[in-house]
């Protein structure tokens, strides 16, 4: 039995459930929230501000549509259409006035927390809306100083079949449910006399995980996802920012920083080899950095992949069980078992513990960056190779090029629907 350093008590998984007590062995104690250098975070946010994947990686998005299966293509088309009205409804929520005058001096933190839990959000926390993590295209859009961090649980059983269409379906549906619930929760906050801006998860305003860490709702795992107490990486995240009088929660040391160094199951099982075994310093934070260029080709071709989510023991068993097991045995619960580590890849078969797929060398050669930049590079190659003829045919090719570029440079990213596939990874 390992010596317990401290214990963390959290509200039950659902409203009305008993609180859980999570023992953190002394050898896993590090620091609450994120290990970071605030001066470096400030520097990078000022000199190299973050931008959303929906803006920076439009070439990736266009490529993705070309490799989806017929079924995946149809699923995405339908879900984009169903989600768009909810995303657009959130877009103007910062301009909606409260319905009553506020009771100045009254802290409404617990009223909002109780309402959110009643609606079905499994984790609710309060912190500062940290503008260091706000995307460039949303800096003027985001209005209010406080962040209500909301996590909703993705269905357990379908997730364990990832990568699969059965796992992707609930992932799409959860974002629609969350988006609609948040609109109702914002109405409730306005009924208390305050503004409330809904940051729909399909049109994010900022990198959220640092704020969820600060609100005490989990810690960043080796898989690049928030590991929350009850459902680990199976948490789907979103925020509402109000100008209400609220008290901030505190970051918590759940032992995740040290535990992930020992566990490494997601790192070992990633089909793309996109997760780093050792931590690095990135933009002022110490983390296991996801290698996006390796993740994207697998995630796109294999139903959002999510192997890193599925193989996380905290996702499958919950933090209380995993930490209690480690404290008792010094072992990672489920590690080395087919139940935790096995998965299927379409047309490639089953991969058990210690087995990984092999991909052809050109599998990872996909366009990256902005679509207009890729189009310009393609045009330069055509000019270099004299592939654009003189006369009407060449003129038409150039007009087609201008039309394609125009399609990407005039889009308003604030109104785009950007469905994250499979995982909710830390981009910062």
C-alpha positions in Angstrom: 0.0 0.0 0.0 1.4 3.4 -1.1 1.3 6.3 1.3 -1.5 8.7 0.5 -0.3 12.2 0.1 -3.7 13.9 -0.1 -7.2 13.1 -1.1 -9.5 15.0 -3.4 -13.3 15.0 -2.8 -15.5 15.7 -5.8 -19.3 15.9 -6.2 -20.9 12.7 -7.5 -21.1 11.8 -11.1 -24.7 12.9 -11.4 -26.8 15.3 -9.4 -27.8 13.5 -6.2 -25.0 11.0 -6.3 -22.7 10.7 -3.3 -19.4 12.6 -3.4 -16.3 10.6 -4.4 -12.9 10.6 -2.6 -9.8 10.2 -4.8 -6.6 9.2 -3.0 -3.5 10.7 -4.5 -0.4 8.7 -3.5 2.5 10.7 -2.2 4.7 9.6 -5.1 2.2 11.1 -7.6 2.0 14.5 -6.0 3.3 17.3 -8.2 1.4 20.6 -8.8 -2.3 21.6 -9.1 -3.6 22.4 -12.5 -0.9 22.9 -15.2 2.8 23.0 -14.7 3.7 26.2 -16.4 5.9 29.3 -16.6 3.5 32.2 -16.6 6.0 34.6 -18.1 6.5 32.3 -21.1 2.7 31.9 -21.5 2.4 35.7 -21.5 5.2 36.0 -24.1 3.7 33.5 -26.6 0.2 34.8 -26.2 1.4 38.3 -27.0 4.0 37.6 -29.8 2.6 34.4 -31.3 -1.2 34.4 -30.5 -3.1 31.3 -31.0 -5.5 30.7 -33.8 -8.3 28.1 -34.2 -7.7 25.0 -36.3 -10.9 26.0 -38.2 -8.9 29.0 -39.5 -5.3 27.8 -39.6 -5.9 24.3 -41.1 -8.5 24.8 -43.8 -6.5 22.7 -46.2 -6.7 19.8 -43.8 -10.5 20.2 -43.6 -10.9 20.3 -47.4 -8.7 17.2 -47.7 -10.7 15.4 -45.1 -13.9 15.5 -47.2 -12.0 13.7 -50.0 -11.1 10.7 -48.0 -14.3 10.1 -45.9 -16.2 6.9 -46.7 -19.6 7.4 -48.2 -21.2 6.8 -44.8 -18.8 9.2 -43.0 -19.4 11.9 -45.6 -23.2 11.6 -45.2 -22.9 11.6 -41.4 -20.8 14.7 -41.4 -23.1 16.5 -43.9 -26.2 15.7 -41.8 -24.6 16.7 -38.5 -23.2 19.9 -39.9 -26.7 20.8 -41.1 -28.3 19.9 -37.7 -25.6 21.7 -35.7 -25.4 24.9 -37.6 -28.6 26.6 -36.2 -27.4 25.9 -32.6 -24.0 27.4 -33.4 -25.5 30.4 -35.0 -27.9 30.9 -32.1 -24.9 31.1 -29.8 -23.1 33.6 -31.9 -25.1 36.7 -30.8 -25.7 35.7 -27.2 -23.3 38.2 -25.9 -25.6 41.0 -27.1 -28.7 39.8 -25.3 -29.7 41.9 -22.3 -30.6 40.4 -18.9 -34.3 40.2 -18.2 -34.1 41.7 -14.7 -31.8 44.0 -12.6 -29.1 42.0 -10.7 -29.1 41.7 -6.9 -25.7 43.6 -6.6 -23.4 42.0 -4.1 -25.0 38.6 -4.2 -22.7 35.7 -5.2 -24.6 33.5 -7.7 -21.9 30.9 -8.1 -23.8 28.0 -6.5 -27.1 28.9 -8.1 -25.5 28.6 -11.5 -23.6 25.5 -10.6 -26.7 23.8 -9.2 -28.7 24.7 -12.4 -26.0 23.4 -14.7 -25.8 20.1 -12.7 -29.6 19.8 -12.8 -29.4 20.1 -16.6 -27.0 17.2 -16.8 -23.5 18.7 -16.9 -21.2 16.3 -15.0 -18.5 18.8 -14.1 -19.0 22.6 -13.5 -16.3 25.0 -12.5 -15.7 28.7 -12.4 -12.5 30.7 -13.2 -11.2 33.7 -15.0 -11.7 33.8 -18.8 -8.0 33.7 -19.6 -7.6 35.9 -22.7 -4.1 34.5 -23.2 -5.7 31.5 -24.8 -8.3 33.3 -26.9 -8.1 32.7 -30.7 -7.2 35.7 -32.8 -10.4 35.7 -34.7 -12.5 35.7 -31.6 -10.7 38.3 -29.5 -13.1 41.1 -30.3 -16.1 38.7 -30.1 -15.5 37.5 -26.5 -16.9 40.1 -24.1 -17.1 39.0 -20.4 -14.5 38.3 -17.8 -15.6 35.1 -16.1 -15.7 31.5 -17.4 -18.2 28.8 -16.5 -16.5 25.6 -17.5 -19.0 22.8 -18.4 -18.2 19.2 -19.1 -20.8 16.7 -20.4 -20.3 12.9 -20.4 -20.1 11.1 -23.7 -21.9 7.8 -23.7 -19.7 5.1 -22.2 -20.5 1.9 -24.2 -20.2 3.3 -27.8 -16.9 5.0 -26.9 -15.3 1.7 -26.1 -15.8 0.6 -29.7 -13.6 3.4 -31.0 -12.5 3.8 -33.8 -16.0 3.2 -35.2 -19.1 4.9 -36.6 -20.8 3.7 -33.4 -18.4 5.8 -31.3 -18.6 8.8 -33.6 -22.4 9.1 -33.5 -22.7 9.9 -29.8 -19.8 12.4 -30.2 -21.7 14.3 -32.8 -25.0 14.2 -30.7 -23.3 15.4 -27.5 -22.3 18.7 -29.1 -25.8 19.4 -30.2 -27.2 18.5 -26.7 -24.6 20.7 -25.0 -25.1 23.6 -27.4 -28.9 23.6 -26.7 -28.5 23.2 -23.0 -26.0 26.1 -22.8 -28.5 28.4 -24.5 -31.0 27.5 -21.8 -28.4 28.0 -19.1 -27.5 31.4 -20.5 -31.2 32.3 -20.3 -31.2 31.3 -16.7 -28.2 33.5 -16.0 -29.9 36.5 -17.6 -32.9 35.8 -15.4 -30.5 36.5 -12.5 -29.7 39.9 -14.0 -26.5 39.2 -15.9 -25.2 38.9 -19.4 -24.1 35.4 -20.6 -22.2 34.6 -23.8 -22.3 31.0 -25.0 -19.1 29.7 -26.5 -20.5 26.8 -28.6 -18.0 23.9 -28.7 -18.3 23.7 -32.5 -17.1 27.3 -32.8 -14.7 27.6 -30.0 -13.3 31.0 -28.9 -10.3 29.7 -27.0 -8.2 26.7 -26.0 -10.3 25.5 -23.1 -8.3 22.9 -21.2 -6.1 25.5 -19.3 -9.2 27.1 -17.9 -10.8 23.7 -17.0 -7.5 23.0 -15.2 -7.7 26.3 -13.3 -11.3 25.5 -12.4 -10.3 22.3 -10.7 -12.2 20.0 -13.2 -9.2 17.8 -14.1 -5.7 17.9 -15.5 -4.2 17.6 -18.9 -3.3 14.0 -19.8 -0.7 12.4 -21.9 -3.3 12.1 -24.7 -3.7 15.8 -24.9 -7.2 15.7 -23.4 -8.7 16.8 -20.1 -8.8 13.9 -17.6 -11.8 14.6 -15.5 -12.5 12.7 -12.3 -15.6 10.8 -13.3 -15.2 10.1 -17.0 -11.6 11.0 -17.9 -11.1 11.9 -21.5 -14.7 11.1 -22.3 -15.6 14.7 -21.2 -16.9 17.0 -23.9 -16.2 20.6 -23.1 -17.7 24.0 -23.5 -17.9 27.4 -21.8 -20.3 30.2 -21.0 -18.8 33.6 -20.0 -21.0 35.9 -17.8 -20.4 39.2 -16.1 -22.1 37.7 -13.0 -20.7 37.9 -9.5 -19.1 34.5 -9.0 -16.3 32.9 -6.9 -13.5 31.2 -8.7 -12.7 27.5 -8.0 -9.1 26.5 -7.4 -6.9 24.2 -9.5 -6.4 20.7 -8.1 -3.5 18.2 -8.1 -5.2 14.9 -9.0 -1.8 13.2 -9.5 -2.2 13.1 -13.3 1.1 14.7 -14.2 3.1 11.9 -12.6 0.5 9.1 -13.3 0.6 9.7 -17.0 4.4 9.4 -17.0 3.9 5.9 -15.5 0.8 4.7 -17.4 1.7 5.5 -21.0 -1.1 3.3 -22.4 -2.4 6.0 -24.8 1.1 6.7 -25.9 1.8 3.0 -26.6 -1.5 2.3 -28.3 -1.8 5.4 -30.6 -2.0 4.0 -34.2 -0.4 7.1 -35.6 2.5 7.2 -33.0 1.4 10.8 -32.5 1.8 11.0 -28.7 5.1 11.8 -27.1 6.5 9.6 -24.3 8.3 12.4 -22.6 7.0 15.9 -21.6 8.4 19.0 -23.4 7.9 22.7 -22.7 5.5 24.2 -25.2 4.3 27.8 -25.2 5.2 28.0 -21.5 3.5 24.8 -20.3 5.0 21.3 -19.6 3.1 18.7 -21.4 3.1 15.5 -23.6 2.8 17.3 -26.9 0.5 15.9 -29.6 2.1 15.6 -33.0 -0.8 16.9 -35.1 0.6 16.0 -38.5 0.7 12.3 -37.5 -2.7 12.4 -35.7 -4.7 14.0 -38.5 -4.4 11.4 -41.2 -5.4 8.6 -38.9 -8.2 10.5 -37.2 -9.7 11.5 -40.5 -9.6 8.2 -42.2 -10.7 6.1 -39.2 -13.9 7.6 -37.9 -12.3 10.1 -35.6 -10.0 7.4 -34.2 -10.2 8.3 -30.5 -7.9 5.3 -29.5 -6.2 7.7 -27.1 -9.5 8.4 -25.4 -10.7 4.7 -25.4 -7.4 3.3 -24.0 -7.2 5.8 -21.1 -7.9 3.8 -17.9 -9.4 6.9 -16.2 -11.9 7.1 -19.1 -12.9 3.5 -18.6 -12.8 3.0 -14.9 -12.9 6.5 -13.4 -10.3 8.4 -11.4 -11.3 7.1 -8.0 -11.0 3.4 -9.1 -7.7 4.0 -11.0 -6.0 5.9 -8.2 -7.3 3.5 -5.5 -5.9 0.6 -7.4 -2.6 2.2 -7.9 -2.4 3.1 -4.2 -3.1 -0.5 -3.3 -0.9 -2.3 -5.9 1.4 0.2 -7.6 -0.1 -0.9 -10.9 -2.1 0.8 -13.6 -5.6 -0.6 -13.7 -6.3 -2.5 -16.9 -2.8 -2.0 -18.4 -1.8 -4.8 -20.7 -5.4 -6.2 -21.0 -7.4 -6.6 -24.2 -10.4 -4.9 -22.5 -8.5 -1.6 -22.1 -6.0 -1.7 -25.0 -7.6 -3.7 -27.8 -9.1 -2.0 -30.9 -10.1 -2.6 -34.5 -9.2 -0.5 -37.5 -11.6 -0.8 -40.4 -10.1 -3.1 -43.1 -7.0 -3.7 -41.1 -8.2 -5.9 -38.3 -7.8 -6.2 -34.5 -4.8 -4.9 -32.6 -4.3 -6.2 -29.1 -1.8 -5.1 -26.4 1.7 -4.6 -28.0 0.3 -4.7 -31.6 0.2 -1.6 -33.8 -0.9 -1.1 -37.4 1.6 -0.3 -40.2 0.9 2.3 -42.8 2.4 3.0 -46.2 5.0 5.7 -46.4 2.7 8.1 -48.2 -0.1 7.7 -45.7 0.9 10.8 -43.8 1.5 12.9 -46.8 -1.6 15.2 -46.6 -2.0 18.9 -47.2 -1.6 21.0 -44.1 -2.2 24.7 -43.3 -4.5 27.2 -45.0 -6.3 26.1 -48.2 -5.4 29.3 -50.1 -1.7 28.7 -49.4 -1.9 25.2 -50.8 -3.7 26.5 -53.9 -0.9 29.1 -54.4 1.8 26.5 -54.1 -0.1 24.3 -56.6 -0.3 27.3 -59.0 3.4 28.0 -58.7 4.2 24.4 -59.6 1.9 24.7 -62.6 3.6 27.9 -63.8 7.1 26.4 -63.1 6.2 23.3 -65.2 4.5 25.4 -67.9 1.2 23.6 -67.3 -0.9 26.7 -67.8 -1.3 27.3 -71.6 -1.6 30.6 -73.4 -5.0 31.6 -74.5 -8.6 31.0 -73.4 -7.8 27.6 -71.7 -5.1 29.2 -69.5 -7.3 32.2 -68.8 -10.0 29.9 -67.6 -7.6 28.0 -65.3 -6.6 31.2 -63.7 -10.2 32.3 -63.2 -10.9 28.9 -61.6 -7.9 29.5 -59.3 -9.2 32.9 -58.3 -12.7 31.5 -57.6 -11.2 28.7 -55.4 -9.1 31.2 -53.4 -12.1 33.6 -53.0 -14.0 30.7 -51.4 -11.6 30.5 -48.6 -10.5 34.1 -47.9 -14.0 35.6 -47.5 -15.4 33.0 -45.1 -16.4 34.3 -41.7 -14.8 31.7 -39.3 -17.0 33.0 -36.4 -20.0 31.4 -38.1 -18.4 28.1 -39.2 -19.4 24.8 -37.8 -16.2 22.9 -36.9 -16.9 19.4 -35.7 -13.9 18.0 -33.7 -13.5 14.4 -34.6 -13.1 11.8 -31.9 -10.9 13.7 -29.5 -10.9 17.1 -27.8 -7.1 17.7 -27.8 -5.1 20.5 -26.3 -3.9 22.8 -29.1 -2.0 25.3 -27.0 
